[in-house]
Amino acid sequence: MLVKLAHAQPYSSQAELALVFFAETGITAHPDTFA
């Protein structure tokens, strides 16, 4: 799922959003779960 998002926008931005999400929630999940 992340691959599809990467085509829609820069992967770096998606990765940064994931890092912020994990940092603020403390939740760790498979990338597909995040997407």
PDB file of N, CA, C and O in Angstrom:
ATOM      1  N   MET A   1       0.832  -1.208   0.000  1.00  0.00           N
ATOM      2  CA  MET A   1       0.000   0.000   0.000  1.00  0.00           C
ATOM      3  C   MET A   1       0.866   1.258   0.000  1.00  0.00           C
ATOM      4  O   MET A   1       0.530   2.250  -0.647  1.00  0.00           O
ATOM      5  N   LEU A   2       1.966   1.213   0.717  1.00  0.00           N
ATOM      6  CA  LEU A   2       2.858   2.367   0.742  1.00  0.00           C
ATOM      7  C   LEU A   2       3.420   2.647  -0.634  1.00  0.00           C
ATOM      8  O   LEU A   2       3.711   3.795  -0.969  1.00  0.00           O
ATOM      9  N   VAL A   3       3.578   1.594  -1.442  1.00  0.00           N
ATOM     10  CA  VAL A   3       4.112   1.781  -2.790  1.00  0.00           C
ATOM     11  C   VAL A   3       3.162   2.652  -3.603  1.00  0.00           C
ATOM     12  O   VAL A   3       3.602   3.526  -4.350  1.00  0.00           O
ATOM     13  N   LYS A   4       1.861   2.415  -3.461  1.00  0.00           N
ATOM     14  CA  LYS A   4       0.881   3.216  -4.189  1.00  0.00           C
ATOM     15  C   LYS A   4       0.928   4.673  -3.732  1.00  0.00           C
ATOM     16  O   LYS A   4       0.825   5.587  -4.550  1.00  0.00           O
ATOM     17  N   LEU A   5       1.082   4.886  -2.434  1.00  0.00           N
ATOM     18  CA  LEU A   5       1.171   6.244  -1.914  1.00  0.00           C
ATOM     19  C   LEU A   5       2.431   6.931  -2.410  1.00  0.00           C
ATOM     20  O   LEU A   5       2.430   8.136  -2.661  1.00  0.00           O
ATOM     21  N   ALA A   6       3.509   6.161  -2.552  1.00  0.00           N
ATOM     22  CA  ALA A   6       4.775   6.729  -2.998  1.00  0.00           C
ATOM     23  C   ALA A   6       4.648   7.269  -4.413  1.00  0.00           C
ATOM     24  O   ALA A   6       5.307   8.244  -4.773  1.00  0.00           O
ATOM     25  N   HIS A   7       3.793   6.630  -5.221  1.00  0.00           N
ATOM     26  CA  HIS A   7       3.599   7.111  -6.586  1.00  0.00           C
ATOM     27  C   HIS A   7       2.797   8.412  -6.594  1.00  0.00           C
ATOM     28  O   HIS A   7       2.923   9.223  -7.512  1.00  0.00           O
ATOM     29  N   ALA A   8       1.985   8.600  -5.577  1.00  0.00           N
ATOM     30  CA  ALA A   8       1.129   9.775  -5.528  1.00  0.00           C
ATOM     31  C   ALA A   8       1.865  10.985  -4.959  1.00  0.00           C
ATOM     32  O   ALA A   8       1.523  12.125  -5.271  1.00  0.00           O
ATOM     33  N   GLN A   9       2.870  10.738  -4.127  1.00  0.00           N
ATOM     34  CA  GLN A   9       3.596  11.838  -3.498  1.00  0.00           C
ATOM     35  C   GLN A   9       5.003  11.370  -3.142  1.00  0.00           C
ATOM     36  O   GLN A   9       5.252  10.166  -3.100  1.00  0.00           O
ATOM     37  N   PRO A  10       5.917  12.282  -2.887  1.00  0.00           N
ATOM     38  CA  PRO A  10       7.290  11.895  -2.552  1.00  0.00           C
ATOM     39  C   PRO A  10       7.314  10.931  -1.373  1.00  0.00           C
ATOM     40  O   PRO A  10       6.644  11.152  -0.364  1.00  0.00           O
ATOM     41  N   TYR A  11       8.090   9.867  -1.507  1.00  0.00           N
ATOM     42  CA  TYR A  11       8.159   8.874  -0.444  1.00  0.00           C
ATOM     43  C   TYR A  11       8.685   9.493   0.841  1.00  0.00           C
ATOM     44  O   TYR A  11       8.280   9.103   1.936  1.00  0.00           O
ATOM     45  N   SER A  12       9.591  10.460   0.705  1.00  0.00           N
ATOM     46  CA  SER A  12      10.170  11.086   1.891  1.00  0.00           C
ATOM     47  C   SER A  12       9.072  11.702   2.760  1.00  0.00           C
ATOM     48  O   SER A  12       9.131  11.626   3.987  1.00  0.00           O
ATOM     49  N   SER A  13       8.082  12.305   2.127  1.00  0.00           N
ATOM     50  CA  SER A  13       6.998  12.921   2.887  1.00  0.00           C
ATOM     51  C   SER A  13       6.187  11.853   3.622  1.00  0.00           C
ATOM     52  O   SER A  13       5.823  12.028   4.785  1.00  0.00           O
ATOM     53  N   GLN A  14       5.911  10.748   2.932  1.00  0.00           N
ATOM     54  CA  GLN A  14       5.150   9.672   3.562  1.00  0.00           C
ATOM     55  C   GLN A  14       5.927   9.081   4.724  1.00  0.00           C
ATOM     56  O   GLN A  14       5.358   8.773   5.771  1.00  0.00           O
ATOM     57  N   ALA A  15       7.231   8.925   4.535  1.00  0.00           N
ATOM     58  CA  ALA A  15       8.067   8.371   5.598  1.00  0.00           C
ATOM     59  C   ALA A  15       8.077   9.305   6.801  1.00  0.00           C
ATOM     60  O   ALA A  15       8.030   8.854   7.945  1.00  0.00           O
ATOM     61  N   GLU A  16       8.136  10.600   6.541  1.00  0.00           N
ATOM     62  CA  GLU A  16       8.136  11.576   7.631  1.00  0.00           C
ATOM     63  C   GLU A  16       6.816  11.534   8.390  1.00  0.00           C
ATOM     64  O   GLU A  16       6.804  11.616   9.618  1.00  0.00           O
ATOM     65  N   LEU A  17       5.714  11.408   7.676  1.00  0.00           N
ATOM     66  CA  LEU A  17       4.416  11.311   8.336  1.00  0.00           C
ATOM     67  C   LEU A  17       4.359  10.078   9.224  1.00  0.00           C
ATOM     68  O   LEU A  17       3.826  10.125  10.333  1.00  0.00           O
ATOM     69  N   ALA A  18       4.912   8.974   8.731  1.00  0.00           N
ATOM     70  CA  ALA A  18       4.917   7.740   9.509  1.00  0.00           C
ATOM     71  C   ALA A  18       5.747   7.914  10.775  1.00  0.00           C
ATOM     72  O   ALA A  18       5.345   7.476  11.853  1.00  0.00           O
ATOM     73  N   LEU A  19       6.911   8.556  10.640  1.00  0.00           N
ATOM     74  CA  LEU A  19       7.779   8.766  11.798  1.00  0.00           C
ATOM     75  C   LEU A  19       7.084   9.631  12.843  1.00  0.00           C
ATOM     76  O   LEU A  19       7.163   9.341  14.037  1.00  0.00           O
ATOM     77  N   VAL A  20       6.411  10.680  12.410  1.00  0.00           N
ATOM     78  CA  VAL A  20       5.689  11.553  13.340  1.00  0.00           C
ATOM     79  C   VAL A  20       4.561  10.782  14.016  1.00  0.00           C
ATOM     80  O   VAL A  20       4.358  10.894  15.225  1.00  0.00           O
ATOM     81  N   PHE A  21       3.832  10.004  13.229  1.00  0.00           N
ATOM     82  CA  PHE A  21       2.723   9.217  13.763  1.00  0.00           C
ATOM     83  C   PHE A  21       3.221   8.257  14.834  1.00  0.00           C
ATOM     84  O   PHE A  21       2.652   8.190  15.924  1.00  0.00           O
ATOM     85  N   PHE A  22       4.284   7.513  14.527  1.00  0.00           N
ATOM     86  CA  PHE A  22       4.829   6.557  15.482  1.00  0.00           C
ATOM     87  C   PHE A  22       5.384   7.273  16.703  1.00  0.00           C
ATOM     88  O   PHE A  22       5.223   6.798  17.827  1.00  0.00           O
ATOM     89  N   ALA A  23       6.036   8.413  16.491  1.00  0.00           N
ATOM     90  CA  ALA A  23       6.665   9.138  17.591  1.00  0.00           C
ATOM     91  C   ALA A  23       5.608   9.673  18.564  1.00  0.00           C
ATOM     92  O   ALA A  23       5.808   9.634  19.778  1.00  0.00           O
ATOM     93  N   GLU A  24       4.489  10.171  18.036  1.00  0.00           N
ATOM     94  CA  GLU A  24       3.493  10.801  18.890  1.00  0.00           C
ATOM     95  C   GLU A  24       2.553   9.787  19.535  1.00  0.00           C
ATOM     96  O   GLU A  24       2.034  10.026  20.625  1.00  0.00           O
ATOM     97  N   THR A  25       2.334   8.660  18.866  1.00  0.00           N
ATOM     98  CA  THR A  25       1.384   7.682  19.395  1.00  0.00           C
ATOM     99  C   THR A  25       2.085   6.558  20.133  1.00  0.00           C
ATOM    100  O   THR A  25       1.488   5.904  20.988  1.00  0.00           O
ATOM    101  N   GLY A  26       3.363   6.327  19.803  1.00  0.00           N
ATOM    102  CA  GLY A  26       4.082   5.220  20.408  1.00  0.00           C
ATOM    103  C   GLY A  26       3.668   3.885  19.812  1.00  0.00           C
ATOM    104  O   GLY A  26       4.060   2.824  20.300  1.00  0.00           O
ATOM    105  N   ILE A  27       2.870   3.949  18.750  1.00  0.00           N
ATOM    106  CA  ILE A  27       2.395   2.716  18.113  1.00  0.00           C
ATOM    107  C   ILE A  27       3.399   2.270  17.057  1.00  0.00           C
ATOM    108  O   ILE A  27       3.860   3.062  16.234  1.00  0.00           O
ATOM    109  N   THR A  28       3.724   0.986  17.102  1.00  0.00           N
ATOM    110  CA  THR A  28       4.567   0.424  16.053  1.00  0.00           C
ATOM    111  C   THR A  28       3.749  -0.623  15.318  1.00  0.00           C
ATOM    112  O   THR A  28       3.181  -1.523  15.937  1.00  0.00           O
ATOM    113  N   ALA A  29       3.690  -0.506  14.006  1.00  0.00           N
ATOM    114  CA  ALA A  29       2.866  -1.415  13.226  1.00  0.00           C
ATOM    115  C   ALA A  29       3.519  -1.671  11.880  1.00  0.00           C
ATOM    116  O   ALA A  29       4.431  -0.954  11.468  1.00  0.00           O
ATOM    117  N   HIS A  30       3.041  -2.698  11.205  1.00  0.00           N
ATOM    118  CA  HIS A  30       3.536  -2.988   9.868  1.00  0.00           C
ATOM    119  C   HIS A  30       3.173  -1.826   8.953  1.00  0.00           C
ATOM    120  O   HIS A  30       2.084  -1.266   9.078  1.00  0.00           O
ATOM    121  N   PRO A  31       4.069  -1.450   8.028  1.00  0.00           N
ATOM    122  CA  PRO A  31       3.804  -0.318   7.126  1.00  0.00           C
ATOM    123  C   PRO A  31       2.445  -0.419   6.432  1.00  0.00           C
ATOM    124  O   PRO A  31       1.793   0.601   6.212  1.00  0.00           O
ATOM    125  N   ASP A  32       2.007  -1.631   6.084  1.00  0.00           N
ATOM    126  CA  ASP A  32       0.716  -1.789   5.432  1.00  0.00           C
ATOM    127  C   ASP A  32      -0.418  -1.370   6.360  1.00  0.00           C
ATOM    128  O   ASP A  32      -1.447  -0.876   5.900  1.00  0.00           O
ATOM    129  N   THR A  33      -0.235  -1.564   7.659  1.00  0.00           N
ATOM    130  CA  THR A  33      -1.254  -1.160   8.621  1.00  0.00           C
ATOM    131  C   THR A  33      -1.358   0.355   8.673  1.00  0.00           C
ATOM    132  O   THR A  33      -2.450   0.914   8.779  1.00  0.00           O
ATOM    133  N   PHE A  34      -0.201   1.014   8.596  1.00  0.00           N
ATOM    134  CA  PHE A  34      -0.200   2.470   8.618  1.00  0.00           C
ATOM    135  C   PHE A  34      -0.896   3.024   7.382  1.00  0.00           C
ATOM    136  O   PHE A  34      -1.637   4.003   7.462  1.00  0.00           O
ATOM    137  N   ALA A  35      -0.652   2.390   6.242  1.00  0.00           N
ATOM    138  CA  ALA A  35      -1.257   2.836   4.991  1.00  0.00           C
ATOM    139  C   ALA A  35      -2.740   2.479   5.013  1.00  0.00           C
ATOM    140  O   ALA A  35      -3.456   2.762   4.053  1.00  0.00           O
TER     141      ALA A  35
END
